[in-house]
Amino acid sequence: MRTRTESEMFELIRRFVELDDRIRVAIVNGSRANPNVQRDIFQDYDIACFVTEVKPYLLESNVVPYFGETIIVEQPNFGPWPPDDADGSYHNYNMQFLDGNRIDLTFYSMEKLDEHSSDSLSKVLIDKDELCSHIPLANESSYFIQEPTEAKYIGCCNAFFFAISSHIPKSIWRKQLPLVKSYLEGWLRVPVQLMLSWEIGNKTGFDKSLGAGGKYLEEYLEPNKWDKYLSTYVGSDYDDIWDSIFVFYDLFVESAVYIANEYNFSFPKDNAQSVFSFLKHVRQLPNDADTIYK
């Protein structure tokens, strides 16, 4: 089976839009609109269509067969975890095709055009009514690292120190591995990445994006810091997990102190020291302990 080329895929998408009078605007978002992204074979086609009525596109047979044979199609609005903004103003299809291509195709009501075209990674594919002349050339500015405010800095520190001292150590002691893993990625890594992003922005300029999930972090971190960050990704061994917790701590505190000094913020030193002592104590608690402190 041959994989359809980029030009073939865009021609297919254009033809779909041109043949349907209900679609008035089609915009390319994501990596294929980004002039700075290195092209590769797995780039998706993120397409936003703005339509006079969303309801006809709720029927899969009106959309999917046109684009080819699929491996799987996801309609998040119909799934077990619908998005919070699933209010009927849009519907989307995430389509993985047998030839390896993928299209994420969303149909928005026309009222959403201004809201969604404000994304700087927007490239107009078709504009039947000349509504998008105001959209600038696609760029990454909507995704640049933003400078910290004092309120955001304090909030980031609180989120990190609470997660690492409350949710996580007790789950490790209880040996609740799935919960521990979810906390590490959902509660701990997020504030660490945010603090590191502020440090990167301060050192190199707030004119770059770390990408979804921090996927470009390696490009901007110093090699020794990247090596430390890598060591936070561990398996199921609880000693390794404990080691990673202290690496998370060191990375965060080092970066947080740097940002505090650069912006004249107040680093919560007392909290940091109390958290560190508590982590050391919980790590050495026996499995059959009947109290945290005697």
Secondary structure, DSSP 8 states (H G I E B T S, - for coil): -----HHHHHHHHHHHHHT-TTEEEEEEEGGGG-TTS---TT--EEEEEEES-SGGGGSGGGTGGGG--EEEEE-GGGSSS--TT-SSSEEEEEEEETTS-EEEEEEEEGGGHHHHHTSSSEEEEEETT---TT-----SGGGS-----HHHHHHHHHHHHHIIIIIHHHHHHTT-HHHHHHHIIIIIHHHHHHHHHHHHHHHH-S-----GGGTTHHHHS-HHHHHHHHTT---S-HHHHHHHHHHHHHHHHHHHHHHHHHHT----HHHHHHHHHHHHHHHT--TT-S-S--
